[in-house]
C-alpha cells in the first residue's frame, strides 16, 4: 500500500490537467492499435512490452447472443491462453495470470448508453460498490475514482486481494459509441517481484494513454 498512495496522488493530479498533450509512454511499454468490432471505433493505447501476444473471442453464456461479450486480450505468450466461456468463470489459483482485457457487448443494438456525463459514471460506480459489498470484498477495494482522460470520463477501480499470493485487478469503464466498454488489467502470481509490486501504478499509467478514434456517430439499426 505504501507504494500505491503516492502514485494515486500523482495520478489524480495528472488527470486534473485539461491540456491536450499526449501522456508520455510509461517505462517498458509499447503502443498498440485495436479496431473494435461493429464499427465502435479504433483504440490506441500503451500496454506492457511483456504482452507479446493478443487475440479476441466471443464469450457466450447460457442466454445466447444478447448476454454475450466480445473480448480482446493482451498477455505474455509464455502464459496459458484461456478464453472464458459459459455463465460462470472461475480463476484457477494455480495459474499465473498477467493480462489486459477489453470487453464490450456482442449485440450493440440492445444498448443505448447515450449519457456519457459524470452523473452516469457516478451511478455506475455506486452500483459497482453495491456489487463489491454483496461479494464481501469491500476491504479489497483500495482505490476508486472518476477521471476525465482525453475528454472522456472513465470510472476506475482497483482491487487488491493479495495475501499469500499476489492478486490484483485494475478496471476502467467508459462509453464508446453508446456501448459500455471495460478495460481490465489482472494479475495473479505466487511470487512477489518488481512486476507484482509495480502492477497497480503501471496499470493506472497505461489507462491514461487510452485514446478513441473514429467513434461511430450513427445509432446501430434494430
N, C-alpha and C positions, 0 to 999 in steps of 0.2 A: 504493500500500500504506500510505502514511503516514496517510491519512485513515481507512483501514479499521480499523487496530489499536485506536485509542482507542474507536471506536464499538463494536467487538466486545466490548471490556471492559465498556462500559456495557450492552450487550445481555445479557451473561451476568449482570451484577449485577441488572438489572431482572427477568430470568427467575427469579432465586432468590427473589423476593418472592412469598410464597404468599397474599397478600391477594386478595380478590375484586374489587378495584377494576378498572373498565374502563380499558384503556390510553387515554391521550389521543390524539385524532386527529392523525396526523402532518401536517406542513405540506403544503399543496397536495394534500390527499387528500379523498375523499368516501366515505361509507358506501354499500354496496350489499347487496342480499339476493339469494340464489340458492337455488332449490328444486332439490335433486339428484334425478335420476331414480330410479325404483324405490323410492321412499319411504325413501331413505337418511337424509334429514334436510334441514334448512334451514341454509344458511351465511350469516352476516352478517360483513362484513369491510370494511376500508377499501382502496380502490385509488387510484392517482393520478388527479387531476382530468382529466389529459390523455387518459385512457382513456374516450372518449366513445361507443364502440360495443361491443356484445357479441353473441355468437352461440354456438351449440352444434351439434355434429355427431357422427356415429359414425365413428371411424377404423377401417376394416376392413383386415385383412391377408389373406394367402393362405389361412389356415386357417379363415376364416369367423367366426361369432359367438363361439366360445369364446376366440378371441385378440383380439377387437375391444375397443376402448376408447371410452367416451363422453367427449367433451371439451367444456369450456366456456371461452370465451376473451373477454378484455377487452383492448382496444387503441385507439390513436387511429384515428379513421375516415379520416384522411388517408393512412394507410399501406395497402399492399396486403393484402387479406384472403386468407389462404391456409389451406385446410383439408387437413391431411395425410391421405394415403391410401396404401395399399399397405404392403408389408413394410419397405421402405427409404425413409427420408425424408431428403433432403439439404438443407442450408442453403445458399441462394444468397448468396454473399458480395457480390453487387452490390445486394442489397436492404437497406433499413433495417428493422430489427426492433425493436419495443418492445412487449412483450406479456406478459400474465399468463394462464396456462392451468391449469385444474383438470382432472384426469384420474382416472377410475376404470373398472374392468372393465365391459363391457356386460352380461355374464352373471354376475350377482352370486352366483347359487346355486352356482357352481363354486368359490367361495372360502369358507373357514371360518376367517377370521383372528380367532380368539377371544382370542388372547394379546395384550393391549394393554399389557403391563408394559414396564418399561425394558429387560428382557432381550431382548424381541422386537426392540426398536429397536437394541440393541447388535449383534444378529445381522444386522439389515438393513444397518446402517452398515458392518459388516465385509464383507458381500457387495458393497456399493457400491464400497468401496475396492479390492476384488479386480477388479471390472469396470473401474474407472478405471485401475488399473495395467496391465491387459491392453490397454487402449486407448492406453497410452503417454502419458497426460496427468496423471500423478500430480503433476507440478510445477505444474499449473494449479489444483489443489485448494488454495485459500488459507485455507479455514476449514471446520470441521465440528463439530457438537455435537448433543447430545440434550437437548432442553429441555422442561419441562412448562409449557404455556401454557393457562391456564384449565382446570386439572385434566386435561389431555390431553397425552400425550407426542408430540413431533414430532422427527424426525430431519432436521437442517438441514445442507445442504452448499452451499458457494459455490465456483464455478469462474470463473477469470478468464483468458481466452485472449488478452487484449489485447496487440497489438504495433503494427502499422501501422493496425489497425482496433480499435475498442472492441467487444469481445465478452465478455459476462458472463452467468452463469446463477446464480440463487439458487433452490434447491429445498427444499421441506419435505414430508416424508412422514408420514402418520398412518393410523390405522384408524378408520373410521366405519361403524357398523352391520355389523361383521365384514367390511368390504370395504377393501382398500388404496386410499388416495386420495393423490394427489400434487398439490401446489401448486407452480407454477414460474414465476418471472419470468425473461424472456430479453431481452437487448439486443444489437443489432448495429448499429454506426454507423461511418461513415467519419470523422466529426468528433468532436472532443473538446470537450465543453462542460459546463455545470452538470448537465445530465441524466445524462450518462455518468459524470461524477465522483462524483455522489451516488447512482448507481443501486443499488449494493450496500447501503449503510446505509439507503436509503429502503425497499428490498425487505424487509430484516430488520425494520424498524419496522412495516411493513404486515402481515407474517406474524403479529406479536404481537397484531393486532386480530382474528384469526380466531376466530369463535365458532360452535359447532354447536348447533342447536336441533331438538327433535322427532326425536331419533335413534330408529331402528327398534329395537324390543326383540325382536320375533319373528324367527326364522330364516326365510329365504325357502324356499318349497316346492321340491322337486326336480322 
